[in-house]
């Protein structure tokens, strides 16, 4: 009788371990997948070797959107992708920029 209980307990423990390993693998795969997607969206889907960067000084009345219209080209998916990349690269909070501030701006070579 004790052997039967021991076998059941071991089977139950093995199932729990298998489920735990499955959960950890699912989390790891999701994390890696998100990293890959984040990198491609930050790069705007452009091969990084085709990109260059310039520094611009924000002038009065400049916005992230007007800078994007000025510096992005058709190689980017859309203006929102470009603005998001500028925000991430420059650690901009609340999409606010100020006159005199210098920003790193991506350009396609």
N, C-alpha and C positions, 0 to 999 in steps of 0.2 A: 504494500500500500504506500509506504514512504517513497519507493522507487517511482511509482506512478505520479505521485505529487511532485517529485523532483523533476521528472521528465516534463510535466506540464509547465512547471515553473521555468525550466530552461528554455522551453519553446516560447513561452511568453516573453522572457527576457530577450531572446534572440529576435523576436518580432519587434520589440521595442527598440532594440539596437538598430535593426534594419530600417525602421521608420525614421529614427534619428539621423542616420547616415543619409537617407533619402532627402530629408528636410535640409540638412547642411549642404548637400550637393545642389539642390534646387536654389538655395540662397546664393551659393557661390556662382552658379551659372547665370543667375539673374544679375548679380553684381558685375560680372565680367561683360555681359551683354550691354548693360547700362553704360559702362565705361567706353566701350567701343562706339556706341551711339553718341555719347556726349562728345567724344573726340571728333567724330565726323561732323557733328553739327557745329561745333566750335570752329572748325576749319571751313565751314560752309560747303563741304563736299569737294573742296579744291585740294589737289595734291600740294602738300606743304612746301615742296621745292619750288612751286610756281608762285609762291607768295613772297611779298616783301612787306616791310613795315616802315612807316614814316612817323615823325613826331610833328604834330600840329599844335599851334597855340589857339585856344578857343577865343573867339572874338565876341563882342557884345551881340546879342540876339542869335548866336549859334545855338542849335539844339543837336541832339544826337541824330535826329532825322535829317536835318539840313546837311550835317557833315556826311551822313551816309549817302545822300543824294549827290553830294559833290565828289566823293572819293570812291564809291563802289562802282563796279561795272556789271555787265550782264553775266559774268561767270558765277556770281552769287545766286543762290536760289531766289532770294527776295530781300527786300530792305529790312524786314524784321530780323532775319538771320544775321545780317550784317551788323545791325544795331546791337543785337545780343552778344555778338563776338566782341565788339568794342567795349561793351559794358563789362564783360567777363575779363578781358585783357587788362582793363584799367581799374578794376575793382570799384566800379561806380555804384553808389548807393542811390536808390530811388530815381534812377534815370536823370539825375540832375548834374549839369556841368556848369562851370562858371567862367566868365571872361578872365583871361590870363592863365588859366589852367592848361597844362600840356597833356595831350593824349597821344597814345600810341595807336596808329590807324593802319589796318591791313590794306594792302593793295595787291592786285594781281599783276605779275610781271608780264 
